[in-house]
Amino acid sequence: MRGVGKSDRPKEPYTMKLLADDVKGLMDYLNIKKAHIIGRSLGGMVAQHFALNYPDNLQKLVLLTTNPQIPDEKAAEFIKNGRIEEIKQLTEDPEKAFWQKSKLLFYKDFRRKMKSDPKKKFYGIWSVEDLITESKKDPSTPQDIINLSNALRSHDILEKLHLIKNETLLIAGTHDRLTPKSSMIEIHKRIPNSKLHIIENTGHFLHLSRAPEVNRLIIEFLQN
């Protein structure tokens, strides 16, 4: 995504349409006519816009822990300010910033396991130390967050979700504090050809804390 990692970071306000167009542009460059699209959180919002704008280029859609709309300007501003503060903390003390943010991202029981052994490789794949190291690589700047937060203000497609006809898998967590399961339930109600899986005792980062289960659900959905 523009404004993230090693991607270009043009200093202009982004919109959801622009971010969805970027995905289509990448597919065109790679000569991919049709693809499964998987999106989580903000990526899930972009994926919803892609599904609406480019239905002929979409096979199956997978949405994890995401929202169909940002309630209002106040909510968008709150998210923006929270991310900017997070970046500030990251530059001062990456480890402290990680544990502070982890309260929003992981279910308390799993977070307890993480704190007990930051070196432990969960599922043989990642550790807390890995995540802290990753957070320091090409971090977003406050300007990047301002540009990206503008896209949130253009995200309200609740009344258009019924137009998504592709097979859709929805994965939600029972204790997601950022994108509550109620949002995913609402998406499920409105996308006609959708399946919803709610994973117990998980937070926003269920793709990490419950990686084997999440991966199995996605693979089975795409293979059937």
LINDAWO-V912636 format. One record per residue. N is the residue number from 0. RES is the residue in three letters. SS is DSSP state (h for helix, s for strand, l for the rest). PSI is psi in degrees with one decimal (NA if undefined). NEAR is the number of other ideal C-beta (glycine too) atoms within 10 Angstrom. Layout:
# LINDAWO-V912636
N,RES,SS,PSI,NEAR ; N,RES,SS,PSI,NEAR
This chain:
# LINDAWO-V912636
0,MET,l,139.6,15 ; 1,ARG,l,145.3,17 ; 2,GLY,l,6.9,21 ; 3,VAL,l,141.7,14 ; 4,GLY,l,-128.7,11 ; 5,LYS,l,7.5,7 ; 6,SER,l,162.6,12 ; 7,ASP,l,152.7,7 ; 8,ARG,l,65.4,17 ; 9,PRO,l,139.2,12 ; 10,LYS,l,78.0,10 ; 11,GLU,l,155.6,11 ; 12,PRO,l,133.0,14 ; 13,TYR,l,156.7,21 ; 14,THR,l,162.4,16 ; 15,MET,h,-36.9,23 ; 16,LYS,h,-42.8,15 ; 17,LEU,h,-43.3,17 ; 18,LEU,h,-36.9,23 ; 19,ALA,h,-37.8,22 ; 20,ASP,h,-34.0,16 ; 21,ASP,h,-41.2,17 ; 22,VAL,h,-44.9,21 ; 23,LYS,h,-39.3,14 ; 24,GLY,h,-39.3,10 ; 25,LEU,h,-42.6,11 ; 26,MET,h,-41.5,17 ; 27,ASP,h,-43.6,11 ; 28,TYR,h,-38.0,8 ; 29,LEU,l,1.4,8 ; 30,ASN,l,41.7,6 ; 31,ILE,l,114.7,11 ; 32,LYS,l,-34.9,8 ; 33,LYS,l,141.2,11 ; 34,ALA,s,155.3,16 ; 35,HIS,s,138.2,15 ; 36,ILE,s,126.6,25 ; 37,ILE,s,126.5,19 ; 38,GLY,s,139.5,21 ; 39,ARG,s,136.7,20 ; 40,SER,l,-120.2,19 ; 41,LEU,h,-38.6,21 ; 42,GLY,h,-32.0,19 ; 43,GLY,h,-33.7,25 ; 44,MET,h,-44.6,26 ; 45,VAL,h,-41.0,24 ; 46,ALA,h,-35.9,25 ; 47,GLN,h,-42.5,28 ; 48,HIS,h,-37.1,23 ; 49,PHE,h,-44.6,25 ; 50,ALA,h,-36.9,25 ; 51,LEU,h,-38.6,17 ; 52,ASN,h,-26.6,15 ; 53,TYR,l,56.1,17 ; 54,PRO,h,-30.4,13 ; 55,ASP,h,-13.7,6 ; 56,ASN,h,7.3,17 ; 57,LEU,s,132.1,21 ; 58,GLN,s,-88.0,11 ; 59,LYS,s,153.9,17 ; 60,LEU,s,133.6,26 ; 61,VAL,s,124.7,21 ; 62,LEU,s,126.2,31 ; 63,LEU,s,134.3,28 ; 64,THR,l,68.1,28 ; 65,THR,l,178.2,26 ; 66,ASN,l,151.5,26 ; 67,PRO,l,-9.6,22 ; 68,GLN,s,156.6,17 ; 69,ILE,l,122.3,19 ; 70,PRO,l,-47.3,10 ; 71,ASP,l,179.2,11 ; 72,GLU,h,-36.7,10 ; 73,LYS,h,-41.7,9 ; 74,ALA,h,-42.8,14 ; 75,ALA,h,-40.3,18 ; 76,GLU,h,-38.8,13 ; 77,PHE,h,-44.1,14 ; 78,ILE,h,-44.8,17 ; 79,LYS,h,-49.7,18 ; 80,ASN,h,-36.2,12 ; 81,GLY,h,-40.6,14 ; 82,ARG,h,-38.8,18 ; 83,ILE,h,-41.2,18 ; 84,GLU,h,-37.7,14 ; 85,GLU,h,-41.2,18 ; 86,ILE,h,-40.8,16 ; 87,LYS,h,-46.0,11 ; 88,GLN,h,-35.9,15 ; 89,LEU,h,-39.1,20 ; 90,THR,h,-28.0,10 ; 91,GLU,h,-42.7,9 ; 92,ASP,l,88.3,11 ; 93,PRO,h,-40.5,15 ; 94,GLU,h,-45.6,13 ; 95,LYS,h,-40.2,12 ; 96,ALA,h,-40.0,20 ; 97,PHE,h,-49.3,23 ; 98,TRP,h,-32.4,16 ; 99,GLN,h,-46.3,14 ; 100,LYS,h,-30.1,18 ; 101,SER,h,-23.0,18 ; 102,LYS,h,-30.1,11 ; 103,LEU,h,-21.0,14 ; 104,LEU,h,-28.7,21 ; 105,PHE,l,146.3,23 ; 106,TYR,l,145.2,23 ; 107,LYS,h,-40.1,11 ; 108,ASP,h,-40.0,12 ; 109,PHE,h,-37.5,21 ; 110,ARG,h,-36.6,18 ; 111,ARG,h,-40.4,10 ; 112,LYS,h,-38.7,14 ; 113,MET,h,-43.3,19 ; 114,LYS,h,-29.7,11 ; 115,SER,h,-26.3,9 ; 116,ASP,l,85.6,12 ; 117,PRO,l,-16.3,15 ; 118,LYS,l,-12.3,8 ; 119,LYS,l,133.5,12 ; 120,LYS,l,101.1,12 ; 121,PHE,s,127.7,18 ; 122,TYR,l,21.6,11 ; 123,GLY,l,17.7,6 ; 124,ILE,l,-51.7,10 ; 125,TRP,s,155.3,14 ; 126,SER,l,168.8,15 ; 127,VAL,h,-41.7,22 ; 128,GLU,h,-38.2,15 ; 129,ASP,h,-44.0,14 ; 130,LEU,h,-38.4,17 ; 131,ILE,h,-43.3,17 ; 132,THR,h,-43.6,12 ; 133,GLU,h,-36.7,12 ; 134,SER,h,-20.2,15 ; 135,LYS,l,-7.1,12 ; 136,LYS,l,122.1,8 ; 137,ASP,l,53.7,10 ; 138,PRO,l,154.0,15 ; 139,SER,l,152.6,19 ; 140,THR,l,164.8,13 ; 141,PRO,h,-36.8,13 ; 142,GLN,h,-38.4,12 ; 143,ASP,h,-43.4,22 ; 144,ILE,h,-39.9,20 ; 145,ILE,h,-44.0,17 ; 146,ASN,h,-45.3,19 ; 147,LEU,h,-36.0,22 ; 148,SER,h,-25.1,22 ; 149,ASN,h,-32.1,17 ; 150,ALA,h,-34.1,25 ; 151,LEU,h,-34.7,22 ; 152,ARG,l,-17.8,17 ; 153,SER,l,12.0,18 ; 154,HIS,l,98.7,21 ; 155,ASP,s,87.7,15 ; 156,ILE,l,23.9,20 ; 157,LEU,h,-43.7,14 ; 158,GLU,h,0.2,10 ; 159,LYS,h,-6.0,14 ; 160,LEU,h,-28.8,21 ; 161,HIS,h,-14.7,11 ; 162,LEU,h,-12.6,13 ; 163,ILE,l,111.2,23 ; 164,LYS,l,-11.9,13 ; 165,ASN,l,152.2,16 ; 166,GLU,l,132.5,19 ; 167,THR,s,133.2,25 ; 168,LEU,s,130.2,20 ; 169,LEU,s,131.5,23 ; 170,ILE,s,122.5,27 ; 171,ALA,s,160.7,25 ; 172,GLY,s,145.8,28 ; 173,THR,l,-26.5,14 ; 174,HIS,l,36.9,18 ; 175,ASP,l,116.3,26 ; 176,ARG,l,-11.7,13 ; 177,LEU,l,-42.8,17 ; 178,THR,l,87.8,22 ; 179,PRO,l,153.4,17 ; 180,LYS,h,-25.1,19 ; 181,SER,h,-33.1,11 ; 182,SER,h,-41.3,20 ; 183,MET,h,-34.8,26 ; 184,ILE,h,-40.1,14 ; 185,GLU,h,-41.0,16 ; 186,ILE,h,-43.8,24 ; 187,HIS,h,-40.6,19 ; 188,LYS,h,-30.6,12 ; 189,ARG,h,-24.4,17 ; 190,ILE,l,114.5,24 ; 191,PRO,l,-45.1,13 ; 192,ASN,l,57.6,11 ; 193,SER,s,152.6,19 ; 194,LYS,s,139.8,13 ; 195,LEU,s,129.8,17 ; 196,HIS,s,123.2,16 ; 197,ILE,s,119.4,16 ; 198,ILE,s,124.8,22 ; 199,GLU,l,147.2,9 ; 200,ASN,l,48.1,14 ; 201,THR,l,154.2,26 ; 202,GLY,l,-157.9,26 ; 203,HIS,l,-31.6,24 ; 204,PHE,l,45.5,25 ; 205,LEU,h,-21.9,27 ; 206,HIS,h,-19.5,19 ; 207,LEU,h,-50.2,19 ; 208,SER,h,-27.5,24 ; 209,ARG,l,43.0,23 ; 210,ALA,h,-48.5,16 ; 211,PRO,h,-42.4,10 ; 212,GLU,h,-44.8,15 ; 213,VAL,h,-45.3,21 ; 214,ASN,h,-39.9,12 ; 215,ARG,h,-43.7,11 ; 216,LEU,h,-43.8,18 ; 217,ILE,h,-45.6,19 ; 218,ILE,h,-44.7,10 ; 219,GLU,h,-39.9,10 ; 220,PHE,h,-42.7,19 ; 221,LEU,h,-28.5,14 ; 222,GLN,h,-26.4,6 ; 223,ASN,l,NA,7
